[in-house]
Amino acid sequence: MDIFDTMKKTKSKEMIFFDEPKVGLKAILAINSTTLGPALCSCKLFSYKSNDAAIDEALRIAKYNTYRSALSRRDVGGGSIILLGDPEKVKSEAYFRALGVFIDKLKGKVLVVSESGVTDEDLLDLQRETDFVFGLPEIYDGSGDRASRTAKGVLWGMKAAAKDKFGDLSLKGLKVSVRGIGYVGKSLVKELLDEGAIVTVTDKVYDKIKEIQDLYPEIKAVKPELLHTLECDIFAPCSFDKSITEKEAEEMNCSIIAGSTNCAHASKKALDILNKKGVLVIPGYLINSGDVIQVSNELDGYSVEKTESELKSIYYRTLSILQRAKEENKFVYDIAIEEAENYIEKISYIKSLR
């Protein structure tokens, strides 16, 4: 991998590598943009097949975090921290405190929130060495559960897509297939049921399916390889990026794709197939920014009421982008990226006047 070429493709500005052998810490920090404010970095711990794969993901997530911040008009930039290793083996207090020391040396240039593999307990160890940790539970003066706010934002995005596709923002009676029952997927199922949607789920981990069916006996569950073939109104990918292959795109039987995954399609060809079939594909980074809205509000003094109110902006922003896509006969993805980059450029100009 040519790191500089990969950075150029994602328009990332910086990469920093942390290595502390005595505690087993190996970390990659990618900073995509700080034009809007300090880079909000999701911190993920995962055992990657190669360092190149970890670098690629760090840069990709950082780019999407920039888009999420820009599209939701937040005063934070985009970044990503990738921790390399098996979460069951490398975690320790010293591990996260060492990371906290490195983060603190950046003096507020980056803000850290948890991602998969990193728990609230890990963040508390990190916080012992740096103040730039956000999204902690309310008992520790944080803003609390981010997954539920992400899910509510996705729900508003679904409502906008339904309004555009079916002429009505109500999800009552619509069939929604949710792939991936992690923290966000689980919260999204609850929101959908509250809206009166008919929900079918799947996950590669059987225990997650059993747990959610115990909570909500009315939902259906199918094997992971079958969900995308079922007829539904909305298919919600909430597992991992690039999960919809060209083969799956051919087999899909839905009207809308809208979920928490930043980028659901595995390739441009898969996206072309979906568009030719008339499927309305909503970029995840356009509608999954509920947690960004929540955490960025911590910078100015957090308010539950303010955050809940601002989540609805996702609905209006999505409707606006869908309208532009129709008028200009472009992919929704292209319009969303254009709007994000235009907003960053405008704010950069405003800051140059100071």
Secondary structure, DSSP 8 states (H G I E B T S, - for coil): --HHHHHHHHT--EEEEEEEGGGTEEEEEEEEE-SSSSEEEEEEEE--S-HHHHHHHHHHHHHHHHHHHHHTT-S-EEEEEEEES-HHHH--HHHHHHHHHHHHTTTTSEEEEE-TT--HHHHHHHHTT-S-B----GGGTS---HHHHHHHHHHHHHHHHHHHHHS----TT-EEEEE--SHHHHHHHHHHHHTT-EEEEE-SSHHHHHHHHHH-TTSEE--TTTGGGS-EEEEEE-S-TT-B-HHHHHH--EEEE--SSS--BSSHHHHHHHHHTT-EE--HHHH-THHHHHHHHGGG---HHHHHHHHTHHHHHHHHHHHHHHHHT--HHHHHHHHHHHHHHHHHHHHHT-
